[in-house]
Amino acid sequence: MIEDALLEAEEKMEKAVDVAKDNFAGIRTGRVNPGLFSGVLVDYYGAPTPLQQLASFQTPEARTLLITPFDKGSMQAIEAALRDSDLGANPSNDGTVIRITMPELTEERRKEYIKLAHSQGEDAKIAIRHVRRSGKDTIDKLVKDGDVGEDDGTRGEKELDALTKKYTDTVDALLKRKEAELSEV
Protein backbone atom coordinates (compact mmCIF):
# COMPACT_ATOMS: atom_id res chain seq x y z
CA MET A 1 0.00 0.00 0.00
CA ILE A 2 2.83 2.40 0.81
CA GLU A 3 4.50 1.38 -2.46
CA ASP A 4 1.35 2.47 -4.31
CA ALA A 5 1.39 5.86 -2.58
CA LEU A 6 5.10 6.28 -3.39
CA LEU A 7 4.60 5.25 -7.00
CA GLU A 8 1.73 7.71 -7.42
CA ALA A 9 3.79 10.48 -5.82
CA GLU A 10 6.74 9.72 -8.10
CA GLU A 11 4.52 9.87 -11.20
CA LYS A 12 3.12 13.24 -10.16
CA MET A 13 6.58 14.60 -9.36
CA GLU A 14 7.80 13.43 -12.76
CA LYS A 15 4.90 15.31 -14.38
CA ALA A 16 5.84 18.47 -12.45
CA VAL A 17 9.40 18.19 -13.82
CA ASP A 18 8.02 17.67 -17.35
CA VAL A 19 5.89 20.81 -17.02
CA ALA A 20 8.97 22.72 -15.84
CA LYS A 21 10.93 21.46 -18.89
CA ASP A 22 8.13 22.62 -21.20
CA ASN A 23 7.97 26.00 -19.49
CA PHE A 24 11.74 26.43 -19.74
CA ALA A 25 11.62 25.52 -23.43
CA GLY A 26 9.19 28.38 -23.96
CA ILE A 27 11.64 30.93 -22.60
CA ARG A 28 13.64 32.43 -25.41
CA THR A 29 17.40 32.21 -25.47
CA GLY A 30 19.85 33.52 -28.06
CA ARG A 31 18.88 30.79 -30.51
CA VAL A 32 15.37 30.55 -31.94
CA ASN A 33 13.66 27.19 -31.48
CA PRO A 34 10.15 26.02 -32.38
CA GLY A 35 9.41 25.42 -28.68
CA LEU A 36 9.12 29.19 -28.27
CA PHE A 37 5.94 29.10 -30.30
CA SER A 38 4.29 26.17 -28.47
CA GLY A 39 1.86 28.52 -26.71
CA VAL A 40 0.74 30.33 -29.87
CA LEU A 41 -2.86 29.55 -30.81
CA VAL A 42 -4.06 30.37 -34.32
CA ASP A 43 -7.71 31.11 -35.10
CA TYR A 44 -8.06 28.41 -37.76
CA TYR A 45 -11.57 28.42 -39.23
CA GLY A 46 -13.01 29.66 -35.95
CA ALA A 47 -11.19 27.19 -33.68
CA PRO A 48 -8.08 28.06 -31.65
CA THR A 49 -5.44 25.62 -32.93
CA PRO A 50 -1.82 25.20 -31.77
CA LEU A 51 0.65 26.50 -34.35
CA GLN A 52 2.57 23.17 -34.38
CA GLN A 53 -0.51 21.47 -35.86
CA LEU A 54 -0.72 23.94 -38.75
CA ALA A 55 2.87 24.29 -39.94
CA SER A 56 6.40 22.90 -40.05
CA PHE A 57 9.41 24.76 -38.68
CA GLN A 58 12.98 25.23 -39.91
CA THR A 59 15.85 27.20 -38.35
CA PRO A 60 18.30 28.11 -41.13
CA GLU A 61 20.15 30.58 -38.85
CA ALA A 62 20.41 31.15 -35.10
CA ARG A 63 17.87 33.98 -35.02
CA THR A 64 15.74 33.10 -38.05
CA LEU A 65 12.79 30.71 -38.12
CA LEU A 66 10.92 29.63 -41.23
CA ILE A 67 7.32 28.53 -40.75
CA THR A 68 5.76 26.63 -43.64
CA PRO A 69 1.98 26.27 -43.28
CA PHE A 70 0.46 22.97 -44.41
CA ASP A 71 -2.59 24.89 -45.66
CA LYS A 72 -1.66 28.06 -47.56
CA GLY A 73 -5.09 29.49 -46.67
CA SER A 74 -4.05 29.70 -43.03
CA MET A 75 -1.04 31.92 -43.76
CA GLN A 76 -2.77 35.20 -42.78
CA ALA A 77 -4.20 33.73 -39.57
CA ILE A 78 -0.78 32.34 -38.56
CA GLU A 79 0.89 35.66 -39.31
CA ALA A 80 -1.71 37.54 -37.23
CA ALA A 81 -1.36 35.11 -34.29
CA LEU A 82 2.44 35.51 -34.33
CA ARG A 83 2.20 39.28 -34.45
CA ASP A 84 -0.30 39.31 -31.54
CA SER A 85 1.79 36.96 -29.37
CA ASP A 86 3.97 38.38 -26.60
CA LEU A 87 7.15 36.96 -28.16
CA GLY A 88 8.15 40.18 -29.89
CA ALA A 89 8.09 38.42 -33.26
CA ASN A 90 7.67 40.40 -36.46
CA PRO A 91 6.71 37.88 -39.15
CA SER A 92 7.15 38.54 -42.86
CA ASN A 93 5.20 36.57 -45.45
CA ASP A 94 6.58 35.81 -48.92
CA GLY A 95 3.58 33.78 -50.10
CA THR A 96 4.97 30.32 -49.32
CA VAL A 97 6.70 30.66 -45.94
CA ILE A 98 6.57 32.98 -42.97
CA ARG A 99 9.99 34.23 -41.92
CA ILE A 100 10.63 35.40 -38.39
CA THR A 101 13.87 37.11 -37.43
CA MET A 102 14.05 37.51 -33.68
CA PRO A 103 15.90 40.57 -32.39
CA GLU A 104 19.06 40.20 -30.33
CA LEU A 105 18.33 39.87 -26.61
CA THR A 106 19.22 42.90 -24.52
CA GLU A 107 20.79 42.53 -21.07
CA GLU A 108 17.59 43.81 -19.47
CA ARG A 109 15.46 41.28 -21.37
CA ARG A 110 17.85 38.47 -20.38
CA LYS A 111 17.42 39.40 -16.72
CA GLU A 112 13.63 39.37 -17.13
CA TYR A 113 13.82 35.90 -18.68
CA ILE A 114 16.05 34.66 -15.84
CA LYS A 115 13.50 35.97 -13.31
CA LEU A 116 10.74 34.21 -15.24
CA ALA A 117 12.74 30.96 -15.26
CA HIS A 118 13.31 31.22 -11.50
CA SER A 119 9.59 31.81 -10.95
CA GLN A 120 8.65 28.79 -13.07
CA GLY A 121 11.29 26.66 -11.33
CA GLU A 122 9.90 27.65 -7.93
CA ASP A 123 6.37 26.81 -9.12
CA ALA A 124 7.57 23.33 -10.11
CA LYS A 125 9.24 22.81 -6.74
CA ILE A 126 6.07 23.96 -4.96
CA ALA A 127 4.08 21.42 -6.99
CA ILE A 128 6.56 18.70 -5.98
CA ARG A 129 6.23 19.66 -2.32
CA HIS A 130 2.43 19.55 -2.62
CA VAL A 131 2.73 16.01 -3.97
CA ARG A 132 5.01 15.16 -1.03
CA ARG A 133 2.46 16.52 1.44
CA SER A 134 -0.32 14.53 -0.21
CA GLY A 135 1.80 11.34 -0.14
CA LYS A 136 2.70 11.92 3.51
CA ASP A 137 -1.00 12.37 4.38
CA THR A 138 -1.78 9.08 2.62
CA ILE A 139 0.98 7.26 4.52
CA ASP A 140 -0.13 8.80 7.85
CA LYS A 141 -3.70 7.68 7.18
CA LEU A 142 -2.54 4.13 6.43
CA VAL A 143 -0.60 4.05 9.73
CA LYS A 144 -3.51 5.58 11.67
CA ASP A 145 -6.00 3.09 10.24
CA GLY A 146 -3.69 0.23 11.19
CA ASP A 147 -3.21 -0.95 7.58
CA VAL A 148 0.58 -0.70 7.94
CA GLY A 149 2.95 -0.57 10.91
CA GLU A 150 4.65 2.59 12.19
CA ASP A 151 8.07 1.34 11.07
CA ASP A 152 6.78 0.88 7.53
CA GLY A 153 5.19 4.33 7.68
CA THR A 154 8.47 5.91 8.79
CA ARG A 155 10.38 4.06 6.07
CA GLY A 156 7.80 5.20 3.50
CA GLU A 157 8.17 8.82 4.61
CA LYS A 158 11.95 8.60 4.28
CA GLU A 159 11.56 7.23 0.74
CA LEU A 160 9.08 10.02 -0.02
CA ASP A 161 11.57 12.61 1.24
CA ALA A 162 14.29 11.06 -0.94
CA LEU A 163 11.98 11.27 -3.98
CA THR A 164 11.17 14.88 -3.17
CA LYS A 165 14.86 15.76 -2.94
CA LYS A 166 15.63 13.94 -6.19
CA TYR A 167 12.97 15.82 -8.16
CA THR A 168 13.64 19.25 -6.61
CA ASP A 169 17.34 18.74 -7.43
CA THR A 170 16.33 17.89 -11.01
CA VAL A 171 14.37 21.14 -11.27
CA ASP A 172 17.33 23.06 -9.80
CA ALA A 173 19.66 21.49 -12.40
CA LEU A 174 17.26 22.39 -15.23
CA LEU A 175 17.02 25.92 -13.89
CA LYS A 176 20.79 26.28 -13.64
CA ARG A 177 21.18 25.07 -17.24
CA LYS A 178 18.50 27.49 -18.47
CA GLU A 179 20.07 30.36 -16.56
CA ALA A 180 23.46 29.62 -18.14
CA GLU A 181 21.78 29.46 -21.55
CA LEU A 182 20.11 32.83 -21.00
CA SER A 183 23.29 34.47 -19.70
CA GLU A 184 25.27 33.33 -22.73
CA VAL A 185 25.75 36.16 -25.22
Buried (B, 14 or more C-beta within 10 A) or exposed (E): EBEEBBEBBBEBBBBBBEBBBEBBBBBBBBBBBBBBBBBBEBBBEEEEBEBEEBBEBEEEEEBEBBBBBEEEEBBEBBBEBBEEBEBEBEBEBEEEBBBBEBEEBEEEBBEBBBEBBEEBBEBBBEBBBEBBEBBBEBBEEBBEEEEBEEEBBEBBBEBBEEBBEEBBEBBEEBBEEBBEBBBEE
